[in-house]
Amino acid sequence: MRTDTRMVHCGPGFDAATGAIGLPIHLSSTFRQDAPGVYRGYDYARTANPTRSAVEAALAELEGGARGLLFGSGMAALTALFSLLDSGERVVVGDDVYGGTYRVLDKVFKRFGLVTTFVDTTDLGRLEAEMRGARLLLLESPSNPLLRVTDIRRASALAHAHGCLVAVDNTFMTPYLQRPLALGADIVVHSATKYLGGHSDLVAGALVTADEEVGARLHAIENATGGILDPFSSWLLLRGIRTLAVRMERQQANAARIAQWLAHQAWVARVYYPGLAEQLGQDVQLAQAEGAGAIVTFELASAAERDGFVAGLRIFQLAESLGAIESLINVPALMTHASVPAARRQMLGISEGLIRLSVGIEDADDLVEDLDAAAREMAARVDLR
Ligand SMILES: Cc1ncc(COP(=O)(O)O)c(C=O)c1O
């Protein structure tokens, strides 16, 4: 079966007991045992729940992994991932990862003795120099918010040569566009809040592992620490995943159109989109993924006009998050990446005039017209001064 078909039919085709096509939601927190310690696969719902298990298996299949695990948020999934390491061990992380990933390492895991090295993972020479003695490499490709592309295959090979596990945050791409395990990674991370859920009505996270042993270790951590996804959210997530292919196709096409258009606007200083020919890493992106995705970041020529520009938009909503059917606009320096210290943001290029668009499934003409109208209002205001 081709990817689009597998996505529509992922999960159990129907319920064996009733024939229900929709996935049953099992709310029970506990399960009857036939004798002490003898049970039918489920004993207590923190450890496993039939609805969650079905969606975990579906996501594992789509990512090409051995084991899927669902969490109450992407951050809960990342917390379980970092909990694989012992105090004193070192994790190497891309330097422009999601602000919350930076924060949990800097504010929480540092207190428990985990050592983090932030590095530009697109530069394989610099990455190799940091690999000696590292236990875990976490990549985001494309990264958030500057959409920098790391060669997952080559980075994984470098890490493995040093006995280091490789995790890839695949939130921006989803298994529809990119399957990191096939490129050599050991673990895939998702904020399933984003494209997998797809409707701004769910907060969820996921890990998928290439092998059972790492999966079992992560499940033991999840069961011990308890950051699980509840049955209703698991059900919502499967419903989202089943339409991922059509949503992603439309969102990606809209994003490509907007990126091309922005690249020709005088009020835009720079566009970041891994589908543009002038973007560094475009060749790697198109070799390791089925497209460039649906996030477009750009720099306003006049950062001082930022708030006026944002206020002039009618369709793009100013909100955190990304990946859902409606288009959103975000100012990383003040929103998603506010937890990254200002000096660090400046060093990375996350300026006050940087804007990240999450392009939705609306009509592309309406989206371009919305941006154009806000830019015209902005230009009129600037001319008045
Ligand atoms: C790339 C990436 N990873 C992880 C997260 C964290 O996920 P959540 O908000 O579901 O906890 C986010 C959230 O924006 C993200 O963009």
The ligand as a MOL file (V3000), in Angstrom:
LIG
                    3D

  0  0  0     0  0            999 V3000
M  V30 BEGIN CTAB
M  V30 COUNTS 16 16 0 0 0
M  V30 BEGIN ATOM
M  V30 1 C 9.6320 20.9550 17.1470 0
M  V30 2 C 8.8980 20.8710 18.4520 0
M  V30 3 N 9.1990 19.8840 19.3130 0
M  V30 4 C 8.5620 19.7670 20.5030 0
M  V30 5 C 7.5850 20.6630 20.8920 0
M  V30 6 C 6.8900 20.5020 22.2330 0
M  V30 7 O 5.6350 19.9250 22.0440 0
M  V30 8 P 4.3500 20.1920 22.9830 0
M  V30 9 O 3.9920 21.6410 22.8510 0
M  V30 10 O 3.3350 19.2630 22.4410 0
M  V30 11 O 4.7470 19.8510 24.3830 0
M  V30 12 C 7.2220 21.6880 20.0070 0
M  V30 13 C 6.1630 22.6540 20.3980 0
M  V30 14 O 5.9720 23.6800 19.7780 0
M  V30 15 C 7.8960 21.7980 18.7690 0
M  V30 16 O 7.6010 22.7730 17.8840 0
M  V30 END ATOM
M  V30 BEGIN BOND
M  V30 1 1 1 2
M  V30 2 1 2 3
M  V30 3 2 2 15
M  V30 4 2 3 4
M  V30 5 1 4 5
M  V30 6 1 5 6
M  V30 7 2 5 12
M  V30 8 1 6 7
M  V30 9 1 7 8
M  V30 10 2 8 9
M  V30 11 1 8 10
M  V30 12 1 8 11
M  V30 13 1 12 13
M  V30 14 1 12 15
M  V30 15 2 13 14
M  V30 16 1 15 16
M  V30 END BOND
M  V30 END CTAB
M  END
